[in-house]
Amino acid sequence: METFTKILILGLFCFSIFLRNVSSTTQNVIPPEMKAQIDQLILEVMDKEKIPAQSLSIVKRDGSLLYNTGYGDRDVEHKLPAGPETLFAIGSATKSFTAVLVAKTLHEIYPSLGKKVLDVPIRELAPGYNFTLGDRFRSERVTFKDILAHRVCIKEEISGLFSQAFNGTEDMVNRFRYAPEECNFRSDFSYNNGLIGMAGHILGHIANRTYADLLSEFVGQLGMTRTTVIKMSDDHDNMMQRAIPYIWKGGEFLRGNSELLKSIAPIPSGGGILSSANDMAKYMLFHLNKGKVGDVQVVPTEVMGWLTTPVSTIYSGFPRNVEDPDAIMRLSVAYGLCMYMGNYDGWERTGHGGHIPPFISSFYMYPNLGLGIFTSRSGSARLVDPEGMSNAIFHIIMGSPHKVKRALADASYSVNDTNLDLPYVTHNQRELEKSSDKENQNVEIYMTPEEAVGTYGSGFNGEMNVTFRTNAEGVPQLYWQYGRSAEGWLVQVAPNTFMLSKWGSDLWMVYWSYGIGYGGISLRFLDIDTLEYLELGEKSSNDFKRGEKLEDLPVTPWLPDSC
């Protein structure tokens, strides 16, 4: 009897641990063997990749399969388990919601126009909005279709967004008039988070409501009771059922700074949604049922078809070939209205991914199978792309588990440990000297630290400041600040270049989550009043000019007789 009692206690203890790591709802409909295979797969990947929490939703249109669950801990320190109601930041998967809202709202306001409403210039649909880009032609011709299909072809704003350099939505969208051209208008697929953010703002203007209100009403119609957007007023860590962001560093989970998530708050329609497995199941079923929820046609079937009508051609992926005839075909061929379209293992597939560091998400739907798969994680060492997990789950569902290993391998990529553990720059670092020698080539300007001090502005990317501060050794050192999130100490590494030697904020966590160490930030002066902002040696913003203020720039950035 004593032995039996010990076994019973041990069994209950092990079962409680399992429940803490795999939390699901009682309404799930899934074969036990399939569930066991999926659970084992995900827990193994989580352990290998150091994922703190994982959300999963699997649905079939006919109701024969439903699995909404969570794995791991949404709060590692307090051992709070993730479940089907846990909210994860879904990043750019938000864009598909925005496209649905645009199509739905425009159809309701302009029903007689039908699909042609997507081709009406925004200036005609919203004459009071003052829609202005960097040239007259785009300003007068850009449509919602152009924005939602990423074919406006102007430069994307990333640096100021991550640095939280903007004073709200109005400030950021107004700055797009100073964005340079990336490619010829409508000539290519040029992904742009900020413009999708602007689309949500314009839609709110047309509907005389905020984007958040439009979204809240829409998800309410779908029964998505927990879905919301990231707000500047959020106290994320202390709000119910929210997954905490984590990075993997030094062999342990390091709690991320949730304030960094607020970088997306000015443009919530571009990537600001928080959602759960239960809610995303309802969203995927809404798509699989072509806009219908139960007996209610929330969005007309015809309008839902607008979303997956190819607009931009994009070809990427891995077809079968002679060298690898057993390859699993994985192709992306087109982009509709915030929806990728392609083929996986011979099956038509639509969906979208999302990454708001360190959260990584994706949802994929297979229309001909009536199948949808959503995954989201709250951090990772990033050894396997999240698409790989979704693909592996697909093969388990399809009864081809022999393809699981290949699906994971196809989506694997190695993180260079040297790059991941990049040290902060030091004054006597040998590599720094090599970098300086390289930078010295063809340099015609020498900047002293004193000359570098100043305020520098970019109409497109915001403002940054360079000052002197006393460091921990009691020595004056250059200190850089950009927006509300980016700041740190600078050292001179070349006659015209200053590099970040130590962060003074937690923004480094964003770069770390990408697997690129601390980010490699540097300021390179082109002349005494102009600098380039570089990340890992790459320029991702406009030049910054000494003393340049937004109010000093022309409201209309082109000449009266220009096109």
Secondary structure, DSSP 8 states (H G I E B T S, - for coil): -HHHHHHHHHHHHHHHHHHHHEEE-TT-B--HHHHHHHHHHHHHHHHHHT-SEEEEEEEETTSS-EEEEEEEEEETTTTEE--TT-BEE-GGGHHHHHHHHHHHHHHHH-GGGGGGGGGSBHHHH-TTS----SSHHHHHH-BHHHHHTT-S-B----HHHHTT-SSHHHHHHHGGGG--BSSSTTSS----HHHHHHHHHHHHHHHTS-HHHHHHHHHHHTT--S-EE--TT--GGGSTTB---EEEETTEEEE--GGGGGGGTT-HHHH-EEE-HHHHHHHHHHHHTTTEETTEESS-HHHHHHHTS--EEEEEEE---SS-TT---EEEEEE-SS-EEEEETTEEEEEEEEEETTEEEEEEEETTTTEEEEEEES----SB-HHHHHHHHHHHHTT-GGGHHHHHHHTB----HHHHT-----TT-HHHHHHHHHHHTT------HHHH-EEEEETTTEEEEEEEEE-TTS-EEEEEEETTTEEEEEEEEETTEEEEEEESSTTHHHHHHTTSTT--EEEEEEETTEEEEEETTEE-S--EEET--GGGS-SS-S-TT--
